[in-house]
Amino acid sequence: MSQRALAIVAFLFLFAATSPAQRYRDASGNVQVGLVKMPYSGARNVPELSGGPDYLEAGGLVALLEELGAVSKPIPTVKLDPEEESDYGEWHRLGLANAHLGDYVADNEREGYLTVGLLSNCSSLSGVLGGLQRSGPTRRPLKIGLVFIDAHGDINTPETTLSGMLGGMPVAVAAGLCLRNLRETSGLEVALPTKYIVMGALRDVDPLEQELMDRTQVEHISVDDIRERSESIHAQMERLSRLVDKIYIHIDMDVLDPQEVAGHPLTVPNGPTSMELGATLREMFRYEKAAALGIASTPWGERDEAGLSRQAAYNLIKGAVQGVQER
């Protein structure tokens, strides 16, 4: 038997021997967290590399995890290879960077680490999803569910968008509704059926975007559902758990109460607080198929002088880790 075949057999044995409740724990029972920094934005009107992921790490995130009783490993930063850096086009380079992000996510999953992505923006969505999709014990792509919590739908296509922003299209990309080359370059081989997607706390949706979404099987949870940790939260997590192999929960920080993300350019009134959303994440991550958390678009530097947005992000991460601890 070849060395590669032996490695596959060993992984299959480990995968089968580990119960879902034991995933993301070391031998002492501590939750294992794999932080990943993704600075590439894919945006044409802002710097290609964001300082947001570094900003989130620098505020004491590892110390917070230690206080929670979790363990982490060295934090990688997604970087393009020298040849990739010279490739033309921000969107194309974003796709290449997303593929590297997905490699880190897949490695975390195989090694039993809960991925927490510190993301420049929501355009990293396909990278995380692709990493989870190819993290299984065989070459068969896993079925991945998505809980997308954002004030905006981000399911625009080039035909429906009013702004033209790529940042308003990542869910449509992941669902195979547009920009196939970007999705495939990002490493998301199989697009998500829309019935695998749950939107949370939407409050600002473009007219044609709403029309498109109404023709899909996307499900929804409201701001009130999040504030009250309603039965709708559990109903959607249970539904996804029946349909898919793993669930990715993605947060755009603009979903929060604008007082906590005042430096974000796309705030929308009447969002949940980070404490409310953190408590809901705690509920969500008690489900064994919840496999990764992404925190996108955190205001940083002079846009977060008082550190409120960074603390809000920490409240969300804390909720997710506590949920895994309570499985």
Helices and strands as residue ranges (DSSP letters): H 3-17, G 20-22, E 32-38, H 52-58, H 61-67, E 71-72, H 82-85, H 90-111, E 114-119, G 122-124, H 125-133, E 144-149, G 166-168, H 170-174, H 180-185, G 194-196, E 197-200, H 207-214, E 219-221, H 223-228, H 231-243, E 246-252, G 253-255, G 258-260, H 274-284, E 290-296, G 301-304, H 308-325
